[in-house]
Amino acid sequence: MATLSDRLADNVPGKYYVDSSCIDCDQCRTDAPDLFSRNADTGMSFVKRQPANAEEAAKMEEIKDACASESIGNDGA
């Protein structure tokens, strides 16, 4: 389960985030390239854009639930 205190600084402000447990599997970036990106220096994904509508929010939840390392959280401010 993602931990808010381990939220990566690269994430844009908002509800969704990636924390430091990311294993760079590329799943989130493959499934939602408009929402996720990768920091080449750290090798970790981050939320580059928060969902803009209900469809994107549902996709974000789907990706969060499928995250192999449970590194995507949805309790950020």
mmCIF file of the N, C-alpha and C atoms, coordinates in Angstrom:
data_MODEL
# 
_entry.id   MODEL 
# 
loop_
_atom_site.group_PDB 
_atom_site.id 
_atom_site.type_symbol 
_atom_site.label_atom_id 
_atom_site.label_alt_id 
_atom_site.label_comp_id 
_atom_site.label_asym_id 
_atom_site.label_entity_id 
_atom_site.label_seq_id 
_atom_site.pdbx_PDB_ins_code 
_atom_site.Cartn_x 
_atom_site.Cartn_y 
_atom_site.Cartn_z 
_atom_site.occupancy 
_atom_site.B_iso_or_equiv 
_atom_site.pdbx_formal_charge 
_atom_site.auth_seq_id 
_atom_site.auth_comp_id 
_atom_site.auth_asym_id 
_atom_site.auth_atom_id 
_atom_site.pdbx_PDB_model_num 
ATOM 1   N N  . MET A 1 1  ? 0.832   -1.165 0.000   1.00 0.00 ? 1  MET A N  1 
ATOM 2   C CA . MET A 1 1  ? 0.000   0.000  0.000   1.00 0.00 ? 1  MET A CA 1 
ATOM 3   C C  . MET A 1 1  ? 0.890   1.245  0.000   1.00 0.00 ? 1  MET A C  1 
ATOM 4   N N  . ALA A 1 2  ? 0.588   2.182  -0.882  1.00 0.00 ? 2  ALA A N  1 
ATOM 5   C CA . ALA A 1 2  ? 1.353   3.419  -0.978  1.00 0.00 ? 2  ALA A CA 1 
ATOM 6   C C  . ALA A 1 2  ? 1.245   4.204  0.325   1.00 0.00 ? 2  ALA A C  1 
ATOM 7   N N  . THR A 1 3  ? 2.316   4.906  0.646   1.00 0.00 ? 3  THR A N  1 
ATOM 8   C CA . THR A 1 3  ? 2.384   5.679  1.878   1.00 0.00 ? 3  THR A CA 1 
ATOM 9   C C  . THR A 1 3  ? 2.559   7.155  1.540   1.00 0.00 ? 3  THR A C  1 
ATOM 10  N N  . LEU A 1 4  ? 1.645   7.967  2.027   1.00 0.00 ? 4  LEU A N  1 
ATOM 11  C CA . LEU A 1 4  ? 1.683   9.392  1.731   1.00 0.00 ? 4  LEU A CA 1 
ATOM 12  C C  . LEU A 1 4  ? 3.002   10.030 2.156   1.00 0.00 ? 4  LEU A C  1 
ATOM 13  N N  . SER A 1 5  ? 3.558   9.597  3.274   1.00 0.00 ? 5  SER A N  1 
ATOM 14  C CA . SER A 1 5  ? 4.821   10.179 3.740   1.00 0.00 ? 5  SER A CA 1 
ATOM 15  C C  . SER A 1 5  ? 5.998   9.832  2.827   1.00 0.00 ? 5  SER A C  1 
ATOM 16  N N  . ASP A 1 6  ? 5.832   8.818  1.965   1.00 0.00 ? 6  ASP A N  1 
ATOM 17  C CA . ASP A 1 6  ? 6.863   8.426  1.000   1.00 0.00 ? 6  ASP A CA 1 
ATOM 18  C C  . ASP A 1 6  ? 6.545   8.902  -0.416  1.00 0.00 ? 6  ASP A C  1 
ATOM 19  N N  . ARG A 1 7  ? 5.583   9.809  -0.529  1.00 0.00 ? 7  ARG A N  1 
ATOM 20  C CA . ARG A 1 7  ? 5.178   10.367 -1.822  1.00 0.00 ? 7  ARG A CA 1 
ATOM 21  C C  . ARG A 1 7  ? 6.386   11.008 -2.497  1.00 0.00 ? 7  ARG A C  1 
ATOM 22  N N  . LEU A 1 8  ? 6.592   10.684 -3.769  1.00 0.00 ? 8  LEU A N  1 
ATOM 23  C CA . LEU A 1 8  ? 7.711   11.253 -4.526  1.00 0.00 ? 8  LEU A CA 1 
ATOM 24  C C  . LEU A 1 8  ? 7.452   12.717 -4.862  1.00 0.00 ? 8  LEU A C  1 
ATOM 25  N N  . ALA A 1 9  ? 8.486   13.519 -4.820  1.00 0.00 ? 9  ALA A N  1 
ATOM 26  C CA . ALA A 1 9  ? 8.371   14.958 -5.086  1.00 0.00 ? 9  ALA A CA 1 
ATOM 27  C C  . ALA A 1 9  ? 7.979   15.259 -6.526  1.00 0.00 ? 9  ALA A C  1 
ATOM 28  N N  . ASP A 1 10 ? 8.228   14.335 -7.442  1.00 0.00 ? 10 ASP A N  1 
ATOM 29  C CA . ASP A 1 10 ? 7.904   14.558 -8.851  1.00 0.00 ? 10 ASP A CA 1 
ATOM 30  C C  . ASP A 1 10 ? 6.408   14.581 -9.129  1.00 0.00 ? 10 ASP A C  1 
ATOM 31  N N  . ASN A 1 11 ? 5.602   13.975 -8.255  1.00 0.00 ? 11 ASN A N  1 
ATOM 32  C CA . ASN A 1 11 ? 4.161   13.948 -8.464  1.00 0.00 ? 11 ASN A CA 1 
ATOM 33  C C  . ASN A 1 11 ? 3.578   15.357 -8.484  1.00 0.00 ? 11 ASN A C  1 
ATOM 34  N N  . VAL A 1 12 ? 2.628   15.592 -9.387  1.00 0.00 ? 12 VAL A N  1 
ATOM 35  C CA . VAL A 1 12 ? 1.913   16.864 -9.369  1.00 0.00 ? 12 VAL A CA 1 
ATOM 36  C C  . VAL A 1 12 ? 1.011   16.878 -8.134  1.00 0.00 ? 12 VAL A C  1 
ATOM 37  N N  . PRO A 1 13 ? 0.678   18.047 -7.627  1.00 0.00 ? 13 PRO A N  1 
ATOM 38  C CA . PRO A 1 13 ? -0.223  18.113 -6.476  1.00 0.00 ? 13 PRO A CA 1 
ATOM 39  C C  . PRO A 1 13 ? -1.572  17.475 -6.806  1.00 0.00 ? 13 PRO A C  1 
ATOM 40  N N  . GLY A 1 14 ? -2.170  16.860 -5.819  1.00 0.00 ? 14 GLY A N  1 
ATOM 41  C CA . GLY A 1 14 ? -3.489  16.276 -5.991  1.00 0.00 ? 14 GLY A CA 1 
ATOM 42  C C  . GLY A 1 14 ? -3.653  14.968 -5.265  1.00 0.00 ? 14 GLY A C  1 
ATOM 43  N N  . LYS A 1 15 ? -4.773  14.352 -5.485  1.00 0.00 ? 15 LYS A N  1 
ATOM 44  C CA . LYS A 1 15 ? -5.181  13.142 -4.771  1.00 0.00 ? 15 LYS A CA 1 
ATOM 45  C C  . LYS A 1 15 ? -4.286  11.941 -5.054  1.00 0.00 ? 15 LYS A C  1 
ATOM 46  N N  . TYR A 1 16 ? -3.885  11.743 -6.292  1.00 0.00 ? 16 TYR A N  1 
ATOM 47  C CA . TYR A 1 16 ? -3.121  10.552 -6.674  1.00 0.00 ? 16 TYR A CA 1 
ATOM 48  C C  . TYR A 1 16 ? -1.625  10.828 -6.667  1.00 0.00 ? 16 TYR A C  1 
ATOM 49  N N  . TYR A 1 17 ? -0.859  9.792  -6.325  1.00 0.00 ? 17 TYR A N  1 
ATOM 50  C CA . TYR A 1 17 ? 0.594   9.924  -6.263  1.00 0.00 ? 17 TYR A CA 1 
ATOM 51  C C  . TYR A 1 17 ? 1.252   8.557  -6.367  1.00 0.00 ? 17 TYR A C  1 
ATOM 52  N N  . VAL A 1 18 ? 2.548   8.562  -6.631  1.00 0.00 ? 18 VAL A N  1 
ATOM 53  C CA . VAL A 1 18 ? 3.392   7.362  -6.589  1.00 0.00 ? 18 VAL A CA 1 
ATOM 54  C C  . VAL A 1 18 ? 4.365   7.576  -5.441  1.00 0.00 ? 18 VAL A C  1 
ATOM 55  N N  . ASP A 1 19 ? 4.614   6.509  -4.668  1.00 0.00 ? 19 ASP A N  1 
ATOM 56  C CA . ASP A 1 19 ? 5.568   6.641  -3.563  1.00 0.00 ? 19 ASP A CA 1 
ATOM 57  C C  . ASP A 1 19 ? 6.893   5.955  -3.894  1.00 0.00 ? 19 ASP A C  1 
ATOM 58  N N  . SER A 1 20 ? 7.804   5.972  -2.962  1.00 0.00 ? 20 SER A N  1 
ATOM 59  C CA . SER A 1 20 ? 9.167   5.502  -3.195  1.00 0.00 ? 20 SER A CA 1 
ATOM 60  C C  . SER A 1 20 ? 9.309   3.991  -3.309  1.00 0.00 ? 20 SER A C  1 
ATOM 61  N N  . SER A 1 21 ? 8.223   3.249  -3.202  1.00 0.00 ? 21 SER A N  1 
ATOM 62  C CA . SER A 1 21 ? 8.296   1.797  -3.372  1.00 0.00 ? 21 SER A CA 1 
ATOM 63  C C  . SER A 1 21 ? 8.184   1.377  -4.836  1.00 0.00 ? 21 SER A C  1 
ATOM 64  N N  . CYS A 1 22 ? 8.097   2.337  -5.747  1.00 0.00 ? 22 CYS A N  1 
ATOM 65  C CA . CYS A 1 22 ? 7.994   2.060  -7.187  1.00 0.00 ? 22 CYS A CA 1 
ATOM 66  C C  . CYS A 1 22 ? 9.180   1.204  -7.651  1.00 0.00 ? 22 CYS A C  1 
ATOM 67  N N  . ILE A 1 23 ? 8.883   0.190  -8.462  1.00 0.00 ? 23 ILE A N  1 
ATOM 68  C CA . ILE A 1 23 ? 9.934   -0.709 -8.967  1.00 0.00 ? 23 ILE A CA 1 
ATOM 69  C C  . ILE A 1 23 ? 10.207  -0.502 -10.460 1.00 0.00 ? 23 ILE A C  1 
ATOM 70  N N  . ASP A 1 24 ? 9.682   0.565  -11.033 1.00 0.00 ? 24 ASP A N  1 
ATOM 71  C CA . ASP A 1 24 ? 9.925   0.906  -12.437 1.00 0.00 ? 24 ASP A CA 1 
ATOM 72  C C  . ASP A 1 24 ? 9.501   -0.210 -13.391 1.00 0.00 ? 24 ASP A C  1 
ATOM 73  N N  . CYS A 1 25 ? 8.337   -0.784 -13.148 1.00 0.00 ? 25 CYS A N  1 
ATOM 74  C CA . CYS A 1 25 ? 7.860   -1.878 -14.001 1.00 0.00 ? 25 CYS A CA 1 
ATOM 75  C C  . CYS A 1 25 ? 7.250   -1.377 -15.308 1.00 0.00 ? 25 CYS A C  1 
ATOM 76  N N  . ASP A 1 26 ? 6.917   -0.093 -15.390 1.00 0.00 ? 26 ASP A N  1 
ATOM 77  C CA . ASP A 1 26 ? 6.390   0.543  -16.597 1.00 0.00 ? 26 ASP A CA 1 
ATOM 78  C C  . ASP A 1 26 ? 4.894   0.305  -16.817 1.00 0.00 ? 26 ASP A C  1 
ATOM 79  N N  . GLN A 1 27 ? 4.234   -0.436 -15.954 1.00 0.00 ? 27 GLN A N  1 
ATOM 80  C CA . GLN A 1 27 ? 2.814   -0.752 -16.144 1.00 0.00 ? 27 GLN A CA 1 
ATOM 81  C C  . GLN A 1 27 ? 1.945   0.507  -16.196 1.00 0.00 ? 27 GLN A C  1 
ATOM 82  N N  . CYS A 1 28 ? 2.084   1.393  -15.230 1.00 0.00 ? 28 CYS A N  1 
ATOM 83  C CA . CYS A 1 28 ? 1.233   2.584  -15.200 1.00 0.00 ? 28 CYS A CA 1 
ATOM 84  C C  . CYS A 1 28 ? 1.494   3.489  -16.401 1.00 0.00 ? 28 CYS A C  1 
ATOM 85  N N  . ARG A 1 29 ? 2.751   3.611  -16.787 1.00 0.00 ? 29 ARG A N  1 
ATOM 86  C CA . ARG A 1 29 ? 3.094   4.468  -17.930 1.00 0.00 ? 29 ARG A CA 1 
ATOM 87  C C  . ARG A 1 29 ? 2.589   3.887  -19.233 1.00 0.00 ? 29 ARG A C  1 
ATOM 88  N N  . THR A 1 30 ? 2.551   2.568  -19.320 1.00 0.00 ? 30 THR A N  1 
ATOM 89  C CA . THR A 1 30 ? 2.026   1.903  -20.515 1.00 0.00 ? 30 THR A CA 1 
ATOM 90  C C  . THR A 1 30 ? 0.509   2.053  -20.600 1.00 0.00 ? 30 THR A C  1 
ATOM 91  N N  . ASP A 1 31 ? -0.162  1.853  -19.458 1.00 0.00 ? 31 ASP A N  1 
ATOM 92  C CA . ASP A 1 31 ? -1.625  1.890  -19.432 1.00 0.00 ? 31 ASP A CA 1 
ATOM 93  C C  . ASP A 1 31 ? -2.195  3.301  -19.466 1.00 0.00 ? 31 ASP A C  1 
ATOM 94  N N  . ALA A 1 32 ? -1.472  4.275  -18.957 1.00 0.00 ? 32 ALA A N  1 
ATOM 95  C CA . ALA A 1 32 ? -1.982  5.653  -18.915 1.00 0.00 ? 32 ALA A CA 1 
ATOM 96  C C  . ALA A 1 32 ? -0.840  6.650  -19.114 1.00 0.00 ? 32 ALA A C  1 
ATOM 97  N N  . PRO A 1 33 ? -0.285  6.705  -20.312 1.00 0.00 ? 33 PRO A N  1 
ATOM 98  C CA . PRO A 1 33 ? 0.845   7.608  -20.563 1.00 0.00 ? 33 PRO A CA 1 
ATOM 99  C C  . PRO A 1 33 ? 0.497   9.084  -20.410 1.00 0.00 ? 33 PRO A C  1 
ATOM 100 N N  . ASP A 1 34 ? -0.778  9.429  -20.467 1.00 0.00 ? 34 ASP A N  1 
ATOM 101 C CA . ASP A 1 34 ? -1.177  10.823 -20.269 1.00 0.00 ? 34 ASP A CA 1 
ATOM 102 C C  . ASP A 1 34 ? -1.170  11.212 -18.798 1.00 0.00 ? 34 ASP A C  1 
ATOM 103 N N  . LEU A 1 35 ? -1.183  10.206 -17.912 1.00 0.00 ? 35 LEU A N  1 
ATOM 104 C CA . LEU A 1 35 ? -1.257  10.475 -16.481 1.00 0.00 ? 35 LEU A CA 1 
ATOM 105 C C  . LEU A 1 35 ? 0.059   10.217 -15.745 1.00 0.00 ? 35 LEU A C  1 
ATOM 106 N N  . PHE A 1 36 ? 0.891   9.333  -16.288 1.00 0.00 ? 36 PHE A N  1 
ATOM 107 C CA . PHE A 1 36 ? 2.130   8.945  -15.616 1.00 0.00 ? 36 PHE A CA 1 
ATOM 108 C C  . PHE A 1 36 ? 3.346   9.209  -16.492 1.00 0.00 ? 36 PHE A C  1 
ATOM 109 N N  . SER A 1 37 ? 4.462   9.483  -15.839 1.00 0.00 ? 37 SER A N  1 
ATOM 110 C CA . SER A 1 37 ? 5.740   9.647  -16.527 1.00 0.00 ? 37 SER A CA 1 
ATOM 111 C C  . SER A 1 37 ? 6.811   8.992  -15.664 1.00 0.00 ? 37 SER A C  1 
ATOM 112 N N  . ARG A 1 38 ? 8.063   9.065  -16.126 1.00 0.00 ? 38 ARG A N  1 
ATOM 113 C CA . ARG A 1 38 ? 9.190   8.433  -15.423 1.00 0.00 ? 38 ARG A CA 1 
ATOM 114 C C  . ARG A 1 38 ? 10.295  9.441  -15.209 1.00 0.00 ? 38 ARG A C  1 
ATOM 115 N N  . ASN A 1 39 ? 10.848  9.431  -14.028 1.00 0.00 ? 39 ASN A N  1 
ATOM 116 C CA . ASN A 1 39 ? 12.029  10.233 -13.724 1.00 0.00 ? 39 ASN A CA 1 
ATOM 117 C C  . ASN A 1 39 ? 13.238  9.386  -14.120 1.00 0.00 ? 39 ASN A C  1 
ATOM 118 N N  . ALA A 1 40 ? 13.964  9.800  -15.135 1.00 0.00 ? 40 ALA A N  1 
ATOM 119 C CA . ALA A 1 40 ? 15.097  9.023  -15.643 1.00 0.00 ? 40 ALA A CA 1 
ATOM 120 C C  . ALA A 1 40 ? 16.230  8.917  -14.621 1.00 0.00 ? 40 ALA A C  1 
ATOM 121 N N  . ASP A 1 41 ? 16.348  9.885  -13.735 1.00 0.00 ? 41 ASP A N  1 
ATOM 122 C CA . ASP A 1 41 ? 17.418  9.854  -12.735 1.00 0.00 ? 41 ASP A CA 1 
ATOM 123 C C  . ASP A 1 41 ? 17.147  8.845  -11.619 1.00 0.00 ? 41 ASP A C  1 
ATOM 124 N N  . THR A 1 42 ? 15.883  8.759  -11.187 1.00 0.00 ? 42 THR A N  1 
ATOM 125 C CA . THR A 1 42 ? 15.541  7.851  -10.085 1.00 0.00 ? 42 THR A CA 1 
ATOM 126 C C  . THR A 1 42 ? 15.011  6.513  -10.576 1.00 0.00 ? 42 THR A C  1 
ATOM 127 N N  . GLY A 1 43 ? 14.534  6.469  -11.827 1.00 0.00 ? 43 GLY A N  1 
ATOM 128 C CA . GLY A 1 43 ? 13.946  5.245  -12.358 1.00 0.00 ? 43 GLY A CA 1 
ATOM 129 C C  . GLY A 1 43 ? 12.579  4.947  -11.779 1.00 0.00 ? 43 GLY A C  1 
ATOM 130 N N  . MET A 1 44 ? 11.889  5.962  -11.303 1.00 0.00 ? 44 MET A N  1 
ATOM 131 C CA . MET A 1 44 ? 10.573  5.770  -10.715 1.00 0.00 ? 44 MET A CA 1 
ATOM 132 C C  . MET A 1 44 ? 9.520   6.542  -11.484 1.00 0.00 ? 44 MET A C  1 
ATOM 133 N N  . SER A 1 45 ? 8.325   5.972  -11.490 1.00 0.00 ? 45 SER A N  1 
ATOM 134 C CA . SER A 1 45 ? 7.189   6.648  -12.109 1.00 0.00 ? 45 SER A CA 1 
ATOM 135 C C  . SER A 1 45 ? 6.666   7.732  -11.188 1.00 0.00 ? 45 SER A C  1 
ATOM 136 N N  . PHE A 1 46 ? 5.893   8.639  -11.773 1.00 0.00 ? 46 PHE A N  1 
ATOM 137 C CA . PHE A 1 46 ? 5.206   9.656  -10.981 1.00 0.00 ? 46 PHE A CA 1 
ATOM 138 C C  . PHE A 1 46 ? 3.953   10.092 -11.728 1.00 0.00 ? 46 PHE A C  1 
ATOM 139 N N  . VAL A 1 47 ? 3.017   10.667 -10.999 1.00 0.00 ? 47 VAL A N  1 
ATOM 140 C CA . VAL A 1 47 ? 1.795   11.196 -11.596 1.00 0.00 ? 47 VAL A CA 1 
ATOM 141 C C  . VAL A 1 47 ? 2.140   12.546 -12.195 1.00 0.00 ? 47 VAL A C  1 
ATOM 142 N N  . LYS A 1 48 ? 2.028   12.633 -13.524 1.00 0.00 ? 48 LYS A N  1 
ATOM 143 C CA . LYS A 1 48 ? 2.361   13.897 -14.182 1.00 0.00 ? 48 LYS A CA 1 
ATOM 144 C C  . LYS A 1 48 ? 1.130   14.782 -14.380 1.00 0.00 ? 48 LYS A C  1 
ATOM 145 N N  . ARG A 1 49 ? -0.069  14.147 -14.294 1.00 0.00 ? 49 ARG A N  1 
ATOM 146 C CA . ARG A 1 49 ? -1.312  14.905 -14.425 1.00 0.00 ? 49 ARG A CA 1 
ATOM 147 C C  . ARG A 1 49 ? -2.395  14.158 -13.666 1.00 0.00 ? 49 ARG A C  1 
ATOM 148 N N  . GLN A 1 50 ? -3.144  14.889 -12.870 1.00 0.00 ? 50 GLN A N  1 
ATOM 149 C CA . GLN A 1 50 ? -4.263  14.295 -12.143 1.00 0.00 ? 50 GLN A CA 1 
ATOM 150 C C  . GLN A 1 50 ? -5.424  14.058 -13.116 1.00 0.00 ? 50 GLN A C  1 
ATOM 151 N N  . PRO A 1 51 ? -6.288  13.085 -12.816 1.00 0.00 ? 51 PRO A N  1 
ATOM 152 C CA . PRO A 1 51 ? -7.438  12.825 -13.689 1.00 0.00 ? 51 PRO A CA 1 
ATOM 153 C C  . PRO A 1 51 ? -8.302  14.070 -13.840 1.00 0.00 ? 51 PRO A C  1 
ATOM 154 N N  . ALA A 1 52 ? -8.787  14.287 -15.065 1.00 0.00 ? 52 ALA A N  1 
ATOM 155 C CA . ALA A 1 52 ? -9.585  15.473 -15.365 1.00 0.00 ? 52 ALA A CA 1 
ATOM 156 C C  . ALA A 1 52 ? -11.081 15.180 -15.427 1.00 0.00 ? 52 ALA A C  1 
ATOM 157 N N  . ASN A 1 53 ? -11.444 13.896 -15.408 1.00 0.00 ? 53 ASN A N  1 
ATOM 158 C CA . ASN A 1 53 ? -12.865 13.550 -15.496 1.00 0.00 ? 53 ASN A CA 1 
ATOM 159 C C  . ASN A 1 53 ? -13.088 12.173 -14.856 1.00 0.00 ? 53 ASN A C  1 
ATOM 160 N N  . ALA A 1 54 ? -14.334 11.757 -14.814 1.00 0.00 ? 54 ALA A N  1 
ATOM 161 C CA . ALA A 1 54 ? -14.686 10.492 -14.162 1.00 0.00 ? 54 ALA A CA 1 
ATOM 162 C C  . ALA A 1 54 ? -14.048 9.293  -14.863 1.00 0.00 ? 54 ALA A C  1 
ATOM 163 N N  . GLU A 1 55 ? -13.953 9.341  -16.168 1.00 0.00 ? 55 GLU A N  1 
ATOM 164 C CA . GLU A 1 55 ? -13.337 8.246  -16.918 1.00 0.00 ? 55 GLU A CA 1 
ATOM 165 C C  . GLU A 1 55 ? -11.857 8.093  -16.556 1.00 0.00 ? 55 GLU A C  1 
ATOM 166 N N  . GLU A 1 56 ? -11.146 9.199  -16.503 1.00 0.00 ? 56 GLU A N  1 
ATOM 167 C CA . GLU A 1 56 ? -9.728  9.155  -16.128 1.00 0.00 ? 56 GLU A CA 1 
ATOM 168 C C  . GLU A 1 56 ? -9.547  8.739  -14.669 1.00 0.00 ? 56 GLU A C  1 
ATOM 169 N N  . ALA A 1 57 ? -10.448 9.171  -13.799 1.00 0.00 ? 57 ALA A N  1 
ATOM 170 C CA . ALA A 1 57 ? -10.373 8.774  -12.390 1.00 0.00 ? 57 ALA A CA 1 
ATOM 171 C C  . ALA A 1 57 ? -10.585 7.272  -12.249 1.00 0.00 ? 57 ALA A C  1 
ATOM 172 N N  . ALA A 1 58 ? -11.514 6.720  -13.025 1.00 0.00 ? 58 ALA A N  1 
ATOM 173 C CA . ALA A 1 58 ? -11.745 5.273  -13.001 1.00 0.00 ? 58 ALA A CA 1 
ATOM 174 C C  . ALA A 1 58 ? -10.519 4.530  -13.524 1.00 0.00 ? 58 ALA A C  1 
ATOM 175 N N  . LYS A 1 59 ? -9.889  5.052  -14.563 1.00 0.00 ? 59 LYS A N  1 
ATOM 176 C CA . LYS A 1 59 ? -8.673  4.450  -15.102 1.00 0.00 ? 59 LYS A CA 1 
ATOM 177 C C  . LYS A 1 59 ? -7.553  4.504  -14.066 1.00 0.00 ? 59 LYS A C  1 
ATOM 178 N N  . MET A 1 60 ? -7.426  5.620  -13.370 1.00 0.00 ? 60 MET A N  1 
ATOM 179 C CA . MET A 1 60 ? -6.396  5.768  -12.341 1.00 0.00 ? 60 MET A CA 1 
ATOM 180 C C  . MET A 1 60 ? -6.621  4.746  -11.224 1.00 0.00 ? 60 MET A C  1 
ATOM 181 N N  . GLU A 1 61 ? -7.856  4.554  -10.811 1.00 0.00 ? 61 GLU A N  1 
ATOM 182 C CA . GLU A 1 61 ? -8.165  3.567  -9.774  1.00 0.00 ? 61 GLU A CA 1 
ATOM 183 C C  . GLU A 1 61 ? -7.826  2.154  -10.253 1.00 0.00 ? 61 GLU A C  1 
ATOM 184 N N  . GLU A 1 62 ? -8.138  1.869  -11.510 1.00 0.00 ? 62 GLU A N  1 
ATOM 185 C CA . GLU A 1 62 ? -7.816  0.564  -12.095 1.00 0.00 ? 62 GLU A CA 1 
ATOM 186 C C  . GLU A 1 62 ? -6.305  0.318  -12.085 1.00 0.00 ? 62 GLU A C  1 
ATOM 187 N N  . ILE A 1 63 ? -5.552  1.317  -12.474 1.00 0.00 ? 63 ILE A N  1 
ATOM 188 C CA . ILE A 1 63 ? -4.090  1.202  -12.496 1.00 0.00 ? 63 ILE A CA 1 
ATOM 189 C C  . ILE A 1 63 ? -3.552  1.084  -11.074 1.00 0.00 ? 63 ILE A C  1 
ATOM 190 N N  . LYS A 1 64 ? -4.097  1.848  -10.157 1.00 0.00 ? 64 LYS A N  1 
ATOM 191 C CA . LYS A 1 64 ? -3.674  1.775  -8.751  1.00 0.00 ? 64 LYS A CA 1 
ATOM 192 C C  . LYS A 1 64 ? -3.883  0.360  -8.213  1.00 0.00 ? 64 LYS A C  1 
ATOM 193 N N  . ASP A 1 65 ? -5.044  -0.209 -8.485  1.00 0.00 ? 65 ASP A N  1 
ATOM 194 C CA . ASP A 1 65 ? -5.364  -1.551 -7.995  1.00 0.00 ? 65 ASP A CA 1 
ATOM 195 C C  . ASP A 1 65 ? -4.484  -2.633 -8.621  1.00 0.00 ? 65 ASP A C  1 
ATOM 196 N N  . ALA A 1 66 ? -3.992  -2.390 -9.833  1.00 0.00 ? 66 ALA A N  1 
ATOM 197 C CA . ALA A 1 66 ? -3.171  -3.376 -10.541 1.00 0.00 ? 66 ALA A CA 1 
ATOM 198 C C  . ALA A 1 66 ? -1.674  -3.204 -10.292 1.00 0.00 ? 66 ALA A C  1 
ATOM 199 N N  . CYS A 1 67 ? -1.280  -2.153 -9.599  1.00 0.00 ? 67 CYS A N  1 
ATOM 200 C CA . CYS A 1 67 ? 0.139   -1.865 -9.373  1.00 0.00 ? 67 CYS A CA 1 
ATOM 201 C C  . CYS A 1 67 ? 0.809   -3.012 -8.622  1.00 0.00 ? 67 CYS A C  1 
ATOM 202 N N  . ALA A 1 68 ? 1.833   -3.599 -9.231  1.00 0.00 ? 68 ALA A N  1 
ATOM 203 C CA . ALA A 1 68 ? 2.520   -4.768 -8.661  1.00 0.00 ? 68 ALA A CA 1 
ATOM 204 C C  . ALA A 1 68 ? 3.183   -4.485 -7.319  1.00 0.00 ? 68 ALA A C  1 
ATOM 205 N N  . SER A 1 69 ? 3.636   -3.271 -7.124  1.00 0.00 ? 69 SER A N  1 
ATOM 206 C CA . SER A 1 69 ? 4.311   -2.920 -5.865  1.00 0.00 ? 69 SER A CA 1 
ATOM 207 C C  . SER A 1 69 ? 3.433   -2.080 -4.947  1.00 0.00 ? 69 SER A C  1 
ATOM 208 N N  . GLU A 1 70 ? 2.169   -1.883 -5.339  1.00 0.00 ? 70 GLU A N  1 
ATOM 209 C CA . GLU A 1 70 ? 1.213   -1.073 -4.557  1.00 0.00 ? 70 GLU A CA 1 
ATOM 210 C C  . GLU A 1 70 ? 1.776   0.309  -4.248  1.00 0.00 ? 70 GLU A C  1 
ATOM 211 N N  . SER A 1 71 ? 2.406   0.905  -5.253  1.00 0.00 ? 71 SER A N  1 
ATOM 212 C CA . SER A 1 71 ? 3.094   2.189  -5.081  1.00 0.00 ? 71 SER A CA 1 
ATOM 213 C C  . SER A 1 71 ? 2.243   3.397  -5.433  1.00 0.00 ? 71 SER A C  1 
ATOM 214 N N  . ILE A 1 72 ? 1.032   3.179  -5.896  1.00 0.00 ? 72 ILE A N  1 
ATOM 215 C CA . ILE A 1 72 ? 0.153   4.282  -6.284  1.00 0.00 ? 72 ILE A CA 1 
ATOM 216 C C  . ILE A 1 72 ? -0.871  4.498  -5.180  1.00 0.00 ? 72 ILE A C  1 
ATOM 217 N N  . GLY A 1 73 ? -0.960  5.723  -4.705  1.00 0.00 ? 73 GLY A N  1 
ATOM 218 C CA . GLY A 1 73 ? -1.902  6.053  -3.645  1.00 0.00 ? 73 GLY A CA 1 
ATOM 219 C C  . GLY A 1 73 ? -2.945  7.043  -4.105  1.00 0.00 ? 73 GLY A C  1 
ATOM 220 N N  . ASN A 1 74 ? -4.027  7.127  -3.340  1.00 0.00 ? 74 ASN A N  1 
ATOM 221 C CA . ASN A 1 74 ? -5.087  8.083  -3.676  1.00 0.00 ? 74 ASN A CA 1 
ATOM 222 C C  . ASN A 1 74 ? -5.572  8.855  -2.464  1.00 0.00 ? 74 ASN A C  1 
ATOM 223 N N  . ASP A 1 75 ? -4.725  9.030  -1.484  1.00 0.00 ? 75 ASP A N  1 
ATOM 224 C CA . ASP A 1 75 ? -5.142  9.756  -0.294  1.00 0.00 ? 75 ASP A CA 1 
ATOM 225 C C  . ASP A 1 75 ? -4.373  11.060 -0.108  1.00 0.00 ? 75 ASP A C  1 
ATOM 226 N N  . GLY A 1 76 ? -3.741  11.536 -1.167  1.00 0.00 ? 76 GLY A N  1 
ATOM 227 C CA . GLY A 1 76 ? -2.991  12.791 -1.083  1.00 0.00 ? 76 GLY A CA 1 
ATOM 228 C C  . GLY A 1 76 ? -3.900  13.989 -1.126  1.00 0.00 ? 76 GLY A C  1 
ATOM 229 N N  . ALA A 1 77 ? -3.342  15.115 -0.786  1.00 0.00 ? 77 ALA A N  1 
ATOM 230 C CA . ALA A 1 77 ? -4.138  16.367 -0.799  1.00 0.00 ? 77 ALA A CA 1 
ATOM 231 C C  . ALA A 1 77 ? -3.859  17.144 -2.054  1.00 0.00 ? 77 ALA A C  1 
# 
